[in-house]
């Protein structure tokens, strides 16, 4: 996964932090603690979560090739604690399969340890259908937005982990 994050990443990321589950309201005691890890290992773990979600879609299409990134864990020492985020998109083989892909996720996520905490139109002018889900076991959240009115219809996904602590004697790599 070598593609740089797109221009849409920051606005989506800010929206995700303010709206989504996994208690992503940035209150330090509410964001789940995942454990101790290097930032690279944590990013790989979250990309595996993304891959598992991709498998749940079960609709032919392609995923964007993006890397996970590292962010601060609000209210905690930025030299010791961090979170990981992973934005990516799914483009169905045919635009008429976009609804099917979203419905597949709505149906399959709960069967695979996810709790849907919000489902419905977002606040944009387009009223895009949005699904937000938390996975307590994997200490992560996902927000999925159905961008049906794009030139190339897609599902935009943003995953965010809970807080990690860097192992003693190591530094957080920021990417």
C-alpha positions, 0 to 999 in steps of 0.5 A: 500500500504505497499511495499517499492519502488523498485531499479528502482524507483530512476532512473525512478524518475530522468528521470521523473523529467528531461523529463516530463510535469507539468513543472517538470524541477524543476524551482520553478515558473513553478511547479504548486502550489497545495495548503496547505496540510499535506504530508500524505493527499497529498500522499493519493490524489496522490494515488487516481489519480493513482487509477483513471488512473488504472481504465482507463486501462480497461484491466485485470491485476494487479497493484503493491502495492507501496506507494507514497513518499515525495520530495522537491519542488526545489527552495523553503523552504524544511521545508514548501514546498513539492511534492509527487510522486507515482511509480507503475506498471501494469501487464496485465493478458496476455503479448499480452494485453500490447499494448492494455493497453497503447492504452487505456490510450492514448485514455482515459487520454485526455477524463479525463482531461489529456493533452498528452505532449509527446508520442513516444519511449524513449531514451533507447536501447529498445526504450520503448514506453512512454506517458507523460501527465499533468492534470492541474486541479489535478496539477499532471503529469504521465509518463507511459513507456511500458516495453514490453521486461521485463521478465514480460511485464508491464506498469511502471507509475510514478506520480508527484504532484505540490508543496504543502505547509504544514499547519502552525504549522505542519511539513512535514513527509518524507516517 
